[in-house]
Amino acid sequence: MNPELEARLRRLGARVDAAADEAATRHRVVPLHKATGEQATIVPKLEPVVATRGRPARFYRVLAVSAAAAAVAIALGVVIGRSAEEGAERPFASGTELAAVATSEPEPESTEEPIRSPSTTMTRPATPTSTTPRSSPTTTASTPTTSSTTLPESTDEANTTAPRACPSYRVNDSLPLRLCDRGEMVRQVQQRLAETVAPELLVDGFFGPSTQAAVLAFQQQNPGLEVDGLVGPATMTALFAGATASAEV
Amino acid sequence: VREVRLNAVNGGRPTTSFEDFIAGAAVRLRRALIARYGVELGVEACAEATAWAWVNRDRLLAMSNPVGYLFRVGQTAVRSQTRWQHAPLFPADRGSAEPSMPDPDLEAALAALSPDQRVAVMLVHAHGYRYAEAAELLDIPVSTLKNHLHRGAKRLRRTLERRS
């Protein structure tokens, strides 16, 4: 190995180290307050690899919105068709039945109940219908005889546009594990948490709010740990020290 | 109280020793895994190996060559992850992402090596590990490492001469 090539290789080694540090920080350092509120500003270069393993949160959101739109469109067509048939014969029947529904349900403000829309009670008044909860808001607008004061405007925010805790999850290999991390280490921590404090915790390798709650519970149960929701060396050692201790007993 | 309990669990070892071991091993592991798989996958593989180390630390501390075993763990992690994907070449995936890479010839020549040769050359010549250290990290005998180095360096030299 001649010295010129050796020097080139040394420089390459330094560059590789720098690139690795940069990649590690790219995965690790996420401004959490930003990640929870709005879209994460940092788009990591690892996205193609992450996308095959991460949760497709945006995909589910798009799916939910499109399903809601389809359901609304179908319900609209049904309502228009039925009202065109029956509207001339019994114009006030739906209003009275709606009043009956409103009296039988004392809480129209709750999110799920008023979605049992006047169109379905109009067509099938006897059965308590089990329609999808997304079909209400435009049907209330389309039926002319409904007293729309008893119905809240729209309840779709709870289903479609609720902010997820983490828009994206990032690989983390260093010990302060925190909200919105993911990876094998998170999975192992979740497994230990499920064995100790939170038996119902889903062990999936994603550090979500439920995992954070479990971490907080574990830290409260173990005096000497700082209750901060982060899995640092102290919490990690306490978790797996318990594992080895129970295994020895 | 907690410290005492942990020391008892750890067999009297101070609790910081395992953290120190992991911290030191992670640097070497990351270099080796990056030399084998590239930066992005190497960082991920190092993360998985570190996580495995934390969970199986009792097994690990009983081993004669824990770092070499962790290197295998990282390789297994990458293999299970990239089975259905194209394995990225060592520098080629970074060359396009970073236009300021000043030595494309060398990186292309390194990418043409076999993975074993590339890891050996990178560890010994680029990062400056001694033969014994690199062989322990890769969990291979020193003579095998020398073979990889010799053939890798020869091929590297030829490729570079042909390019220039």
Interface residues (C-beta under 8 A of the other chain):
Chain A: M1 L5 E6 R8 L9 R10 R11 L12 G13 R15 V16 D17 A19 A20 A23 A24 H27 K45 L46 V49 T52 R53 V171 N172 D173 G183 E184 M185 R187 Q188 N222 P223 G224 P233 M236 T237 A238 F240 A241 T244 A245 E248
Chain B: V1 R2 R5 L6 V9 N10 T15 E19 A26 R30 R31 I34 A35 V39 E40 L41 G42 V43 E44 C46 A47 E48 T50 A51 W52 W54 V55 R57 D58 A77 Q81 Q85 R94 A97 E98 M101 P102 D103 L106 E107 L110 V121 M122 H125 A126 H127 G128 A153 L156 R157 L160
